[in-house]
Amino acid sequence: MPEVPSLPRVAGPKARTTAEITLGERVVAAFAADGELVRAVTDFEPRAGQVEMAAAVAGVFERGGVLLAEAGTGTGKTLAYLVPALLSRQRVLISTGTKTLQEQIFFKDIPALRDALGIPFTATYMKGRANYLCLHRLDQLNERTTPIGADVFLPIIGEWSRRTETGDRAELDDLPEDLPFWSEVSATAETCLGTECPRYDDCFVTRMRQRAAAADVVIVNHHLLCADLAVRQNAFGEVIPACSNAIVDEAHQLEDIATQYFGFSASTYRVEELARDLERLVAPRLVDRKSGGGRGRGSPRVNTDVDDRQSRDDIAKAIEKLRDRARAFFNELASAHRSGDGARDKRWSPALAREERVRATEASLAHAGEAAAYLTGALDTVESTLALLKKAPRAGDPEEGAGDAEEIAALARRAGALRDELRFLLRAGDPDYVYFVEFRGRGIFLRASPIDVSKIVRELLFDRMRTTVLTSATLTVDGRFDYIRDRLGIAGADQVRLKSEFDFAQQALLYLPLRMPDPRSPEFAMAAGREVIEILKRSRGRAFVLFTSYATLRDVQAIAEMALDYPILVQGTAPRSQLLKQFRQTPHSVLFATSSFWQGVDVVGDALSCVIVDKLPFASPGDPITAARIDAIRARGGEPFDEYQVPLAILTLQQGLGRLIRHRRDRGVLAVLDPRLRTKGYGKRFLGSLPPAPVVHDLWRIEAFFQ
């Protein structure tokens, strides 16, 4: 009988190597109930929405492309994009809407994930130049050019400059947020001398760039991102290192911030800063000539012959002429564009003066045409005078002479650039831009902003990236991403939409009063004031009252202050960060605020238990940028109200009401006083976008909720 051959042994499944495990699998494992995050991150608990978003981010990092991810509050979106980004071992740029989130990621989330994931990586965060001290400008300050405030703050900043490693003004807790003196010593693109600067090797911006160039994760904010992209348009001066993967958090802000940075501007402030820097150029020479010394380290110095004294006199005359011509031009500009009702409310201090933006046309700018010609001529004079300035290095110190030459050349470039931008603005002829005059505080600005930023953002950001993730708690309107895709020029993209992890049915109420007049009527402010008082009595203060205009804020403030004993804080009376600190520390306080407090503000716990919104936050059709975008949509046959105005207002309202519930233990009342939510057809679109909290119409329901 033939021998039966033995059966071959069946090998078990071959264990996969680390390289064979996909990024998506590694991400899911990290978020598992027994994964690295549970073991190493304090208070971490797995959430289904967070895992779903993390898997989507991992997928786009593997394939490339664009991902739109709307993550409702409480999803934990920061970890949901950080974990796959880090595990991908690819270099990534992360941009946030606020410095607060930027610092949270760098100082809290990144260290926690470095410990949890057990992989080596480096990270750094970058802010705009103006946040950093310029050592060269600090050196230049001397007795002849010391600005107001220097007596108090110059010694503080000088001592700090010798021990700081970053030069970031955030290290100076006692430095007022709105300190004018900081602009005298901060770094700016206009004043930067680059490699010719005598303090280049010590420069804090240079060090920041070097750290970023070596980092695996670079964390910036949208302002720096857009400023850097705008600079890259001109192929010089970029700060952020090249990167092929980007994550844009709080992406709903991107269009607005890009609009600010991809335009042109000439202002009273810009002219005055140029004049002051020119004075610095002259003043050290006067000190040198009289005393033979006394200048700050790195200040320009020229020879002291007769011709040079004549040149310095010419510069002094050019500065005086520049200031005179600028004063005349901006006065003419204001006269031609400021509205007739510009008289300020007697109760309103200059610090609270409302901003005003007025559309400019070729015809309206013609009223200032003669003064504009004189101003551009004065800038020509400055540029040519600097070009003719005779310089000679100090004997035996040719390097210093080269540095002086670069400083003078930089000032000449600034004068020429300001002149060229001013001429572009005065023509008001490019149909892709909207031209307007802005009055803000004591400043007057002539601006041109792009009407549509979608092509700019697509070409400068999305097309240059292999992978782009855009995320926010508010990206969709009517459950779709159409609006954000259209505004940012996103053609194809993966999409994921995740509901909030919070239980709004238990944690919140939505109060809509039944008897409110039309918000456009004169009676609305008085009715809103009565409602605000009654709501705040039941919430015992602890509220944000958010307004769409300063006018209504002032009217309601006057009514509420007479009827309530709770501390009332008002936007504009102190810097934003100080107001928030006061709000958190003052029991039962109430904050009255407008647009800047509608987003990017977190107050966890009982200190904030109520958010009241006076009106649906439609952008004013009288605003030049809004009006231009409405006109552009109408010109291509679209319906601007449905396509642009309503979606933008919905996202803004979502952000405002989103200030309330920031944690699973938070509870509170959302109140919208605008009756159009119930009386207009588009009100259903707003209601459909709001948190799924029980809707009530009676004040006693608020009282019962808090009891």
C-alpha positions as CSV (number, residue, x, y, z in Angstrom):
1,M,0.0,0.0,0.0
2,P,1.5,3.3,-1.0
3,E,2.5,5.6,1.8
4,V,0.1,8.5,2.3
5,P,2.0,11.7,2.1
6,S,1.7,13.9,5.2
7,L,-0.3,17.1,4.8
8,P,1.7,20.3,4.7
9,R,1.6,22.4,7.8
10,V,-0.6,25.4,7.5
11,A,1.2,28.4,8.7
12,G,-0.7,30.8,11.0
13,P,-1.4,34.4,9.9
14,K,1.8,36.3,9.5
15,A,2.2,39.1,11.9
16,R,2.3,42.5,10.1
17,T,5.2,44.8,10.6
18,T,4.7,48.4,11.8
19,A,5.2,49.7,8.3
20,E,2.3,47.5,7.1
21,I,-0.2,48.9,9.6
22,T,-2.2,51.8,8.0
23,L,-2.3,55.2,9.5
24,G,-6.0,54.8,10.0
25,E,-5.5,51.6,12.0
26,R,-2.9,53.3,14.2
27,V,-5.2,56.2,14.9
28,V,-8.2,54.0,15.8
29,A,-5.9,52.0,18.1
30,A,-4.7,55.2,19.8
31,F,-8.3,56.3,20.6
32,A,-9.4,52.8,21.7
33,A,-10.7,52.2,25.3
34,D,-7.3,50.5,26.0
35,G,-5.2,52.8,23.8
36,E,-2.4,55.2,24.4
37,L,-4.6,58.2,25.0
38,V,-6.7,56.6,27.8
39,R,-3.5,55.5,29.5
40,A,-1.6,58.7,29.3
41,V,-3.9,61.7,28.9
42,T,-5.6,63.0,32.0
43,D,-9.4,62.7,32.0
44,F,-9.5,61.4,28.4
45,E,-12.5,59.3,27.5
46,P,-13.2,57.9,24.0
47,R,-15.9,59.7,22.0
48,A,-17.4,58.2,18.8
49,G,-17.4,61.5,17.0
50,Q,-13.8,62.2,17.8
51,V,-12.7,58.8,16.5
52,E,-14.7,59.3,13.3
53,M,-13.1,62.7,12.7
54,A,-9.6,61.3,13.5
55,A,-10.1,58.5,11.0
56,A,-11.2,61.0,8.3
57,V,-8.1,63.1,9.0
58,A,-5.9,60.0,8.8
59,G,-7.5,59.1,5.4
60,V,-6.8,62.5,3.9
61,F,-3.2,62.4,5.2
62,E,-2.7,59.1,3.5
63,R,-4.4,60.0,0.1
64,G,-3.8,63.8,0.0
65,G,-6.6,66.3,-0.9
66,V,-8.9,68.5,1.2
67,L,-11.1,67.5,4.1
68,L,-13.9,69.6,5.5
69,A,-14.7,68.6,9.0
70,E,-17.5,70.2,11.1
71,A,-17.1,69.1,14.7
72,G,-19.8,70.2,17.1
73,T,-18.8,71.5,20.5
74,G,-17.5,68.8,22.8
75,T,-16.2,66.6,20.0
76,G,-12.6,67.1,20.9
77,K,-11.6,68.1,17.4
78,T,-8.1,69.3,18.5
79,L,-6.9,65.8,19.5
80,A,-8.9,64.4,16.5
81,Y,-6.6,66.2,14.1
82,L,-3.4,66.3,16.1
83,V,-3.1,62.5,16.7
84,P,-3.3,61.4,13.0
85,A,-1.1,64.4,12.0
86,L,1.6,63.3,14.5
87,L,1.3,59.6,13.7
88,S,1.7,60.3,10.0
89,R,5.3,61.5,10.8
90,Q,4.8,64.1,8.1
91,R,5.6,67.8,8.6
92,V,2.4,69.8,9.3
93,L,1.4,73.4,9.6
94,I,-1.5,74.1,12.0
95,S,-3.3,77.4,11.9
96,T,-5.8,78.6,14.5
97,G,-8.2,81.5,14.7
98,T,-7.0,82.8,18.0
99,K,-3.7,83.0,19.9
100,T,-5.5,81.4,22.8
101,L,-6.1,78.1,20.9
102,Q,-2.6,78.4,19.4
103,E,-1.1,78.5,22.9
104,Q,-3.4,75.7,24.2
105,I,-2.2,73.4,21.5
106,F,1.5,74.2,22.0
107,F,1.6,74.3,25.8
108,K,-1.1,71.7,26.7
109,D,-2.0,69.3,23.9
110,I,1.4,68.8,22.3
111,P,3.2,67.9,25.6
112,A,0.4,65.5,26.5
113,L,0.5,63.7,23.1
114,R,4.3,63.6,23.1
115,D,4.1,61.5,26.3
116,A,1.1,59.5,25.2
117,L,2.1,58.5,21.7
118,G,5.7,57.8,22.5
119,I,7.1,59.1,19.2
120,P,9.8,61.8,18.9
121,F,8.8,65.0,17.2
122,T,9.5,68.7,17.6
123,A,7.0,71.5,17.7
124,T,7.1,75.3,17.7
125,Y,4.6,78.1,17.6
126,M,4.9,81.4,15.6
127,K,3.1,84.7,16.0
128,G,3.1,87.8,13.8
129,R,6.2,90.0,13.9
130,A,4.5,92.7,15.9
131,N,4.4,90.3,18.9
132,Y,8.2,90.2,19.1
133,L,10.7,92.8,20.3
134,C,13.1,94.2,17.7
135,L,16.4,94.6,19.4
136,H,17.6,97.0,16.7
137,R,14.7,99.4,17.2
138,L,15.2,99.2,21.0
139,D,18.8,100.1,20.5
140,Q,17.9,103.1,18.4
141,L,15.8,104.7,21.2
142,N,17.8,107.6,22.7
143,E,17.2,110.9,24.5
144,R,16.2,112.7,21.3
145,T,13.7,110.1,20.0
146,T,12.2,108.7,23.2
147,P,8.4,108.5,22.7
148,I,5.7,109.0,25.3
149,G,5.5,106.2,27.8
150,A,9.2,105.2,27.5
151,D,10.1,106.6,30.9
152,V,7.9,103.9,32.5
153,F,8.2,101.0,30.0
154,L,11.6,101.3,28.4
155,P,13.5,100.2,31.6
156,I,11.1,97.2,32.0
157,I,11.5,96.2,28.3
158,G,15.2,96.8,28.4
159,E,15.7,94.6,31.4
160,W,13.5,91.9,30.0
161,S,15.3,92.0,26.6
162,R,18.5,90.8,28.3
163,R,16.9,87.6,29.7
164,T,14.1,86.6,27.3
165,E,14.8,83.7,24.9
166,T,11.8,84.4,22.7
167,G,11.2,88.2,22.7
168,D,7.4,87.4,22.8
169,R,5.6,90.3,24.5
170,A,3.2,87.7,26.0
171,E,5.9,87.1,28.6
172,L,5.3,90.6,30.0
173,D,2.2,90.2,32.1
174,D,2.2,93.8,33.2
175,L,2.5,95.3,29.8
176,P,-0.9,96.8,28.8
177,E,-2.5,95.1,25.8
178,D,-3.0,98.4,24.0
179,L,0.3,100.1,24.9
180,P,1.2,102.5,22.1
181,F,4.9,102.4,23.1
182,W,5.2,98.8,22.1
183,S,4.8,99.8,18.4
184,E,8.1,101.8,18.8
185,V,10.1,98.7,19.6
186,S,8.2,95.8,18.0
187,A,9.3,94.0,14.9
188,T,7.6,94.8,11.6
189,A,8.1,93.7,8.0
190,E,8.5,97.4,6.9
191,T,11.3,98.2,9.3
192,C,13.1,94.8,9.0
193,L,16.7,95.1,7.6
194,G,17.1,91.4,7.1
195,T,20.7,90.1,7.1
196,E,22.0,93.7,7.0
197,C,20.7,94.3,10.5
198,P,23.4,94.8,13.1
199,R,21.4,92.6,15.5
200,Y,20.5,89.9,12.9
201,D,22.2,87.1,14.8
202,D,20.3,88.0,18.0
203,C,17.0,88.7,16.3
204,F,14.0,87.1,17.9
205,V,12.1,86.8,14.6
206,T,15.2,85.1,13.0
207,R,15.3,82.7,15.9
208,M,11.6,82.0,15.6
209,R,12.1,81.2,11.9
210,Q,15.1,78.9,12.6
211,R,13.1,77.0,15.2
212,A,10.2,76.7,12.8
213,A,12.4,75.5,9.9
214,A,13.6,72.6,12.1
215,A,10.2,71.7,13.6
216,D,7.9,68.8,12.6
217,V,4.8,70.7,13.8
218,V,4.5,74.5,13.2
219,I,1.6,76.2,15.0
220,V,0.5,79.7,13.7
221,N,-2.7,81.7,13.7
222,H,-4.8,82.8,10.7
223,H,-3.4,86.4,10.8
224,L,0.2,85.2,10.5
225,L,-0.9,82.6,7.9
226,C,-2.6,85.2,5.7
227,A,0.1,87.8,6.2
228,D,2.7,85.3,5.1
229,L,0.7,84.1,2.1
230,A,0.3,87.8,1.1
231,V,4.0,88.3,1.3
232,R,4.7,85.2,-0.7
233,Q,2.7,86.8,-3.5
234,N,5.6,89.2,-3.8
235,A,8.2,86.5,-3.4
236,F,10.0,88.0,-0.4
237,G,10.0,88.2,3.4
238,E,8.0,85.0,4.2
239,V,8.3,83.8,7.8
240,I,6.5,80.4,7.8
241,P,8.7,77.6,6.4
242,A,7.5,75.6,3.4
243,C,5.2,72.8,4.3
244,S,2.9,70.4,2.3
245,N,0.3,69.5,4.9
246,A,-1.9,72.1,6.6
247,I,-4.7,72.0,9.2
248,V,-6.8,75.1,9.5
249,D,-8.8,75.2,12.7
250,E,-11.7,77.7,13.2
251,A,-11.7,77.7,9.4
252,H,-15.0,79.7,9.3
253,Q,-12.8,82.8,10.0
254,L,-10.5,82.3,7.0
255,E,-12.4,84.4,4.4
256,D,-12.7,87.4,6.7
257,I,-9.0,87.4,7.8
258,A,-7.8,86.8,4.2
259,T,-9.9,89.8,3.1
260,Q,-7.9,92.0,5.6
261,Y,-4.5,90.8,4.3
262,F,-4.9,90.6,0.6
263,G,-5.7,94.2,0.1
264,F,-4.0,97.7,0.2
265,S,-4.1,100.4,2.8
266,A,-2.8,103.9,3.4
267,S,-3.5,105.5,6.8
268,T,-2.6,108.3,9.2
269,Y,-0.9,105.8,11.3
270,R,1.3,104.4,8.5
271,V,2.4,107.9,7.5
272,E,3.2,108.9,11.0
273,E,5.2,105.7,11.7
274,L,7.3,106.5,8.6
275,A,7.8,110.1,9.8
276,R,8.9,108.9,13.3
277,D,11.4,106.4,11.8
278,L,12.8,109.1,9.6
279,E,13.2,111.3,12.7
280,R,15.2,108.6,14.3
281,L,17.5,108.6,11.3
282,V,18.2,112.3,11.8
283,A,18.2,112.7,15.6
284,P,21.1,110.4,16.4
285,R,23.3,112.5,14.1
286,L,22.4,115.6,16.1
287,V,23.5,113.8,19.3
288,D,26.7,112.6,17.7
289,R,27.6,116.0,16.3
290,K,27.0,117.8,19.6
291,S,28.4,115.3,22.0
292,G,30.4,112.9,20.0
293,G,28.4,110.0,21.3
294,G,25.3,109.1,23.2
295,R,23.6,107.1,20.4
296,G,22.1,103.7,21.0
297,R,23.8,100.6,19.7
298,G,23.2,100.1,16.0
299,S,21.9,103.6,15.3
300,P,22.9,105.1,11.9
301,R,25.8,107.5,11.9
302,V,27.1,109.7,9.0
303,N,30.0,112.0,8.5
304,T,29.6,115.5,9.9
305,D,30.8,117.6,7.0
306,V,28.8,120.6,5.6
307,D,27.2,118.6,2.8
308,D,25.9,116.0,5.2
309,R,24.5,118.6,7.5
310,Q,22.6,120.0,4.5
311,S,21.3,116.5,3.8
312,R,20.0,116.2,7.3
313,D,18.4,119.5,7.1
314,D,16.8,118.4,3.8
315,I,15.4,115.3,5.6
316,A,14.0,117.4,8.4
317,K,12.2,119.6,5.9
318,A,10.9,116.6,4.0
319,I,9.5,115.1,7.2
320,E,7.7,118.4,8.1
321,K,6.4,118.6,4.5
322,L,5.2,114.9,4.7
323,R,3.3,115.5,7.9
324,D,1.7,118.7,6.6
325,R,0.6,117.1,3.3
326,A,-0.7,114.0,5.0
327,R,-2.7,116.1,7.4
328,A,-4.3,118.0,4.6
329,F,-5.0,114.9,2.5
330,F,-6.6,112.8,5.3
331,N,-8.7,115.8,6.4
332,E,-10.0,116.2,2.8
333,L,-10.6,112.4,2.7
334,A,-12.6,112.5,5.9
335,S,-14.6,115.6,4.8
336,A,-15.6,113.8,1.5
337,H,-16.6,110.5,3.1
338,R,-17.6,110.9,6.8
339,S,-21.4,110.6,7.2
340,G,-23.4,113.6,8.3
341,D,-24.6,112.0,11.5
342,G,-21.0,111.7,12.8
343,A,-21.7,113.5,16.1
344,R,-20.9,111.1,18.9
345,D,-23.2,110.1,21.7
346,K,-22.5,112.3,24.7
347,R,-22.4,109.2,26.9
348,W,-19.8,107.6,24.7
349,S,-16.1,108.2,25.2
350,P,-13.6,108.4,22.3
351,A,-12.4,104.9,23.1
352,L,-15.9,103.6,22.4
353,A,-16.5,105.6,19.2
354,R,-18.0,103.3,16.6
355,E,-16.1,102.3,13.6
356,E,-17.4,103.6,10.3
357,R,-16.6,102.4,6.8
358,V,-17.7,104.4,3.8
359,R,-17.4,103.2,0.2
360,A,-15.1,105.3,-1.9
361,T,-15.3,105.8,-5.7
362,E,-13.2,107.5,-8.2
363,A,-15.6,110.5,-8.0
364,S,-15.6,110.7,-4.2
365,L,-11.8,110.4,-4.1
366,A,-11.5,113.3,-6.6
367,H,-12.5,115.7,-3.8
368,A,-9.1,115.0,-2.3
369,G,-7.3,114.8,-5.6
370,E,-5.2,117.9,-5.2
371,A,-4.2,117.1,-1.6
372,A,-3.4,113.6,-2.7
373,A,-1.0,114.9,-5.4
374,Y,0.8,117.0,-2.8
375,L,1.1,114.0,-0.5
376,T,2.5,111.7,-3.2
377,G,4.9,114.5,-4.1
378,A,6.0,114.7,-0.5
379,L,6.7,110.9,-0.5
380,D,8.7,111.4,-3.7
381,T,10.7,114.1,-2.0
382,V,11.4,111.8,1.0
383,E,12.6,109.0,-1.3
384,S,14.8,111.2,-3.4
385,T,16.3,113.0,-0.4
386,L,17.2,109.6,1.2
387,A,18.8,108.5,-2.1
388,L,21.0,111.5,-2.2
389,L,22.0,111.4,1.5
390,K,25.8,111.3,1.8
391,K,27.1,108.7,4.2
392,A,30.5,107.6,5.3
393,P,31.3,104.8,7.8
394,R,33.0,105.6,11.0
395,A,36.7,105.3,10.6
396,G,37.8,101.7,10.9
397,D,34.2,100.4,10.9
398,P,33.1,99.8,7.3
399,E,30.4,97.2,8.5
400,E,28.5,99.8,10.4
401,G,28.5,102.0,7.3
402,A,27.0,99.2,5.3
403,G,24.3,98.8,8.0
404,D,23.5,102.5,7.8
405,A,23.2,102.3,4.1
406,E,20.7,99.5,4.3
407,E,18.7,101.4,7.0
408,I,18.4,104.4,4.7
409,A,17.5,102.2,1.7
410,A,14.8,100.5,3.7
411,L,13.2,103.8,4.6
412,A,13.4,104.9,1.0
413,R,11.6,101.7,-0.1
414,R,8.9,102.3,2.5
415,A,8.3,105.8,1.2
416,G,8.2,104.5,-2.4
417,A,5.8,101.6,-1.5
418,L,3.4,103.9,0.4
419,R,3.4,106.3,-2.6
420,D,2.7,103.5,-5.1
421,E,-0.1,102.0,-2.9
422,L,-1.6,105.4,-2.5
423,R,-1.7,106.0,-6.2
424,F,-3.3,102.6,-6.7
425,L,-5.9,103.4,-4.1
426,L,-6.7,106.8,-5.5
427,R,-7.4,105.4,-9.0
428,A,-10.1,103.1,-7.5
429,G,-10.1,101.4,-10.9
430,D,-9.6,97.6,-10.3
431,P,-13.0,95.9,-10.4
432,D,-11.7,93.0,-8.3
433,Y,-11.4,95.3,-5.3
434,V,-13.8,97.4,-3.2
435,Y,-12.5,100.8,-2.1
436,F,-13.5,102.4,1.1
437,V,-12.5,104.9,3.8
438,E,-12.5,103.6,7.4
439,F,-12.6,105.7,10.5
440,R,-11.4,103.9,13.6
441,G,-10.5,105.7,16.8
442,R,-8.3,108.6,15.8
443,G,-7.2,106.9,12.6
444,I,-8.3,107.4,9.1
445,F,-7.6,104.6,6.5
446,L,-8.0,104.4,2.8
447,R,-8.4,100.8,1.8
448,A,-8.9,98.4,-1.1
449,S,-10.1,94.9,-0.2
450,P,-10.6,91.9,-2.6
451,I,-14.3,91.3,-3.2
452,D,-13.7,87.5,-3.7
453,V,-10.8,85.8,-2.0
454,S,-11.6,82.3,-3.2
455,K,-9.2,82.3,-6.1
456,I,-6.4,83.9,-3.9
457,V,-6.9,81.3,-1.1
458,R,-7.1,78.4,-3.5
459,E,-3.9,79.4,-5.4
460,L,-1.8,80.4,-2.5
461,L,-2.9,77.8,0.1
462,F,-4.9,74.8,-1.2
463,D,-3.0,74.3,-4.5
464,R,0.4,74.4,-2.7
465,M,-0.6,71.8,-0.2
466,R,-0.7,68.0,-0.6
467,T,-3.1,67.8,2.3
468,T,-5.4,70.4,3.8
469,V,-7.9,69.9,6.7
470,L,-10.4,72.7,7.4
471,T,-12.3,72.3,10.6
472,S,-14.6,74.3,12.9
473,A,-17.8,73.8,15.0
474,T,-19.6,76.0,12.3
475,L,-18.9,75.1,8.7
476,T,-22.3,74.0,7.4
477,V,-25.5,75.8,6.6
478,D,-28.7,73.8,6.1
479,G,-26.6,70.7,6.8
480,R,-24.4,71.3,3.7
481,F,-20.8,72.6,3.1
482,D,-21.8,74.5,0.0
483,Y,-21.4,77.9,1.4
484,I,-17.9,77.5,2.8
485,R,-16.8,75.7,-0.3
486,D,-18.0,78.5,-2.5
487,R,-16.5,81.3,-0.4
488,L,-13.0,79.6,-0.2
489,G,-12.9,78.2,-3.7
490,I,-12.8,74.5,-2.7
491,A,-13.7,72.3,-5.7
492,G,-13.4,68.7,-4.5
493,A,-13.2,67.7,-0.8
494,D,-13.9,64.9,1.6
495,Q,-16.6,65.9,4.1
496,V,-17.5,64.8,7.6
497,R,-20.1,66.3,9.9
498,L,-20.2,65.4,13.6
499,K,-22.9,66.4,16.1
500,S,-22.1,68.0,19.4
501,E,-21.3,65.6,22.3
502,F,-23.4,67.8,24.7
503,D,-26.9,67.0,25.8
504,F,-28.6,70.2,25.0
505,A,-32.0,68.9,26.0
506,Q,-30.8,68.8,29.6
507,Q,-28.1,71.4,29.6
508,A,-29.8,74.4,27.8
509,L,-33.0,76.3,27.0
510,L,-33.6,78.4,24.0
511,Y,-35.8,81.4,24.9
512,L,-37.7,83.2,22.1
513,P,-40.0,86.0,23.5
514,L,-43.3,86.2,21.7
515,R,-44.0,89.9,21.9
516,M,-41.1,91.8,20.4
517,P,-41.4,94.7,17.8
518,D,-39.7,94.6,14.5
519,P,-35.9,95.0,15.2
520,R,-35.8,97.8,12.6
521,S,-38.3,99.9,14.5
522,P,-37.5,102.6,17.1
523,E,-39.4,100.7,19.8
524,F,-37.1,97.7,19.6
525,A,-34.3,99.0,21.9
526,M,-36.7,99.7,24.7
527,A,-38.4,96.3,24.4
528,A,-35.0,94.6,24.2
529,G,-33.9,96.5,27.4
530,R,-37.0,95.2,29.3
531,E,-36.4,91.6,28.2
532,V,-32.7,91.8,29.0
533,I,-33.5,93.0,32.5
534,E,-36.1,90.3,33.2
535,I,-33.8,87.5,31.9
536,L,-30.8,88.8,33.9
537,K,-32.9,88.9,37.1
538,R,-33.6,85.2,36.6
539,S,-30.1,84.2,35.6
540,R,-28.7,86.4,38.4
541,G,-26.4,88.1,36.0
542,R,-23.7,85.7,34.8
543,A,-24.4,86.6,31.1
544,F,-23.0,87.8,27.8
545,V,-25.4,90.2,26.1
546,L,-24.3,90.3,22.5
547,F,-25.4,93.1,20.1
548,T,-25.2,93.7,16.4
549,S,-24.7,97.4,16.8
550,Y,-23.2,99.9,19.2
551,A,-26.3,102.0,19.0
552,T,-28.6,99.3,20.5
553,L,-25.9,98.4,23.0
554,R,-25.8,102.0,24.3
555,D,-29.6,102.2,24.6
556,V,-30.0,98.9,26.4
557,Q,-27.0,99.6,28.6
558,A,-28.7,102.8,29.8
559,I,-31.9,101.0,30.6
560,A,-30.2,98.0,32.3
561,E,-27.9,100.1,34.5
562,M,-30.8,101.8,36.1
563,A,-32.7,98.6,36.9
564,L,-30.0,96.1,37.8
565,D,-27.4,95.9,40.7
566,Y,-25.2,93.4,38.9
567,P,-21.8,94.6,37.7
568,I,-22.0,95.5,34.0
569,L,-18.9,95.4,31.9
570,V,-18.9,97.1,28.5
571,Q,-16.8,96.4,25.5
572,G,-14.4,99.3,24.8
573,T,-13.9,100.4,28.4
574,A,-10.9,98.1,28.7
575,P,-8.9,95.7,26.5
576,R,-10.7,92.5,25.6
577,S,-8.5,90.2,27.7
578,Q,-8.9,92.4,30.7
579,L,-12.7,92.5,30.4
580,L,-12.8,88.7,30.2
581,K,-10.6,88.4,33.2
582,Q,-12.9,90.8,35.1
583,F,-15.9,88.8,34.0
584,R,-14.5,85.5,35.2
585,Q,-13.4,87.0,38.5
586,T,-16.5,89.1,39.3
587,P,-19.5,87.1,40.6
588,H,-22.8,87.7,38.8
589,S,-21.3,90.1,36.3
590,V,-22.8,90.9,32.9
591,L,-20.8,91.7,29.7
592,F,-22.3,93.9,27.0
593,A,-20.4,93.5,23.8
594,T,-20.5,93.5,20.0
595,S,-18.9,91.6,17.2
596,S,-15.4,90.7,18.7
597,F,-17.0,88.8,21.5
598,W,-19.2,86.6,19.3
599,Q,-16.4,84.0,18.8
600,G,-13.1,82.8,20.2
601,V,-14.2,83.4,23.9
602,D,-14.4,80.5,26.4
603,V,-15.8,80.9,29.9
604,V,-16.3,77.5,31.5
605,G,-18.6,77.0,34.5
606,D,-21.3,79.0,36.3
607,A,-19.7,82.3,35.6
608,L,-21.4,82.3,32.2
609,S,-24.9,80.9,32.4
610,C,-26.8,82.9,29.8
611,V,-26.1,84.3,26.4
612,I,-28.6,86.9,25.0
613,V,-28.5,88.0,21.4
614,D,-30.4,91.1,20.4
615,K,-30.9,90.7,16.7
616,L,-30.0,88.2,13.9
617,P,-26.4,89.1,13.0
618,F,-26.9,90.1,9.4
619,A,-23.9,91.9,8.0
620,S,-24.9,95.5,7.3
621,P,-25.7,95.9,3.6
622,G,-24.2,99.4,4.0
623,D,-20.8,98.0,4.8
624,P,-18.6,98.5,1.7
625,I,-17.3,94.9,1.5
626,T,-20.7,93.3,2.2
627,A,-22.3,95.6,-0.4
628,A,-19.7,94.8,-3.0
629,R,-20.1,91.1,-2.5
630,I,-23.9,91.4,-2.7
631,D,-23.4,93.3,-6.0
632,A,-21.1,90.6,-7.3
633,I,-23.5,87.8,-6.6
634,R,-26.4,89.7,-8.1
635,A,-24.2,90.5,-11.2
636,R,-23.7,86.7,-11.9
637,G,-27.4,86.0,-11.6
638,G,-27.4,84.8,-8.0
639,E,-29.6,85.6,-5.0
640,P,-27.3,87.3,-2.5
641,F,-29.8,87.2,0.4
642,D,-30.2,83.4,0.3
643,E,-26.7,82.6,-0.9
644,Y,-24.6,85.0,1.2
645,Q,-26.4,87.1,3.8
646,V,-28.4,84.4,5.5
647,P,-25.7,81.8,5.6
648,L,-23.1,84.3,7.0
649,A,-25.6,85.4,9.6
650,I,-26.4,81.7,10.6
651,L,-22.7,80.9,11.1
652,T,-22.3,84.1,13.2
653,L,-25.3,83.3,15.3
654,Q,-24.0,79.8,15.9
655,Q,-20.7,81.2,17.1
656,G,-22.4,83.7,19.4
657,L,-24.7,81.1,21.1
658,G,-21.8,78.6,21.1
659,R,-20.1,80.7,23.9
660,L,-22.5,79.2,26.4
661,I,-22.1,75.4,26.6
662,R,-18.3,74.6,26.5
663,H,-18.3,71.6,28.9
664,R,-20.6,68.6,29.8
665,R,-21.2,70.2,33.2
666,D,-22.2,73.6,31.8
667,R,-25.9,74.7,31.9
668,G,-27.5,77.8,30.7
669,V,-30.1,79.8,28.7
670,L,-29.8,81.0,25.1
671,A,-32.0,83.9,24.3
672,V,-32.6,85.5,20.9
673,L,-34.8,88.6,21.0
674,D,-35.3,89.0,17.2
675,P,-38.9,88.1,16.3
676,R,-37.9,87.3,12.7
677,L,-36.9,83.8,13.8
678,R,-40.6,83.1,14.1
679,T,-42.2,85.5,11.6
680,K,-40.0,85.2,8.5
681,G,-39.6,82.3,6.2
682,Y,-35.9,82.3,6.5
683,G,-36.3,82.0,10.3
684,K,-36.6,78.2,9.9
685,R,-33.1,78.1,8.4
686,F,-31.8,79.8,11.5
687,L,-33.8,77.6,13.9
688,G,-32.6,74.5,12.1
689,S,-29.0,75.5,12.7
690,L,-29.3,76.2,16.4
691,P,-28.5,73.7,19.2
692,P,-31.3,71.2,19.8
693,A,-32.4,72.8,23.1
694,P,-36.0,73.0,24.2
695,V,-37.6,76.2,22.9
696,V,-39.6,78.2,25.5
697,H,-41.5,81.5,25.3
698,D,-42.2,82.3,28.9
699,L,-39.9,83.9,31.5
700,W,-41.1,81.6,34.2
701,R,-39.5,78.7,32.3
702,I,-36.1,80.4,32.6
703,E,-36.7,80.8,36.3
704,A,-37.6,77.2,36.7
705,F,-34.6,76.1,34.7
706,F,-32.2,77.9,37.1
707,Q,-34.0,76.7,40.2
